[in-house]
């Protein structure tokens, strides 16, 4: 009986202690609830501002390197883009300079061809254009080498060769797509001419120099300095009325003239195909 009584007393003691702790816990909880309810919202706002004031510089400091790297990347990309654009513009500029030079060359060639087109039109003739590729001027011969292109089957020896100023020579030899032109200044050149003004005839002979000699003129020929000499058409080898030279000196026994061209200035020429000579049978009948 004593043991049961002791156990009962101990159980009552434990229950009282637990009840005391529970009451104290409820009191503390109630006190905390009261305190939370009584806390000033301004204090909370101040604490929040303080935390932001302290953390904002730290966050900004941490972000600065990333912003710097981003800015550097953008600037580097812009510099690379500008460099690539400059390279492209430099290439285009070079191409435009080449195109400009090509256009100037074409304009110069076009001007020469226009002058040739406006050259005196000779009836019953055909004309072909050729380009000068070489010049031979020395004490023994005055000639040009020209490139005929696709016109070579139609070119023959003796055809007249002219530029915008007038007659420069005659076809001497044709070899494939090339031909040699004997200039009127060559010592072997003899051109039948007539004074455009007085119509007095003569033979214009070359001497491998810049001056030409007018020979076989009439005794009372009215020839004067500055008179223009043109082809007479006599002999049928050359078309008539092509300008050839201008008289420089008209003496009693010595008449000289100068050609209307400078060999070094000739780039493109026109070949005049003039076939008016009769065939051998007709020529024999005319005799």
Secondary structure, 3 states (H helix, E strand, C coil): CHHHHHHHHHHHHHHHHHHHHHHHHHHHHHHHHHHHHHCCHHHHHHHHHHHHHHHHHHHHHHHHHHHHHHHHHHHHHHHHHHHHHHHHHHHHHHHHHHHHHHHHHHHHHHHHHHHHHCCCCCCCCEEEEEEEEEEEECCCCEEEEEECHHHHHHCCCCCEEECCCCEEEEEEEEECCEEEEEECCCCCCEEEEEECCCCCEEEEECCCCCEEEEECCCCCCCCCCCCEEEECCCCCCCCCCCEEEEEEEECCCCEEEEECCCHHHCCEEEEEECCCCCCHHHHHHHC
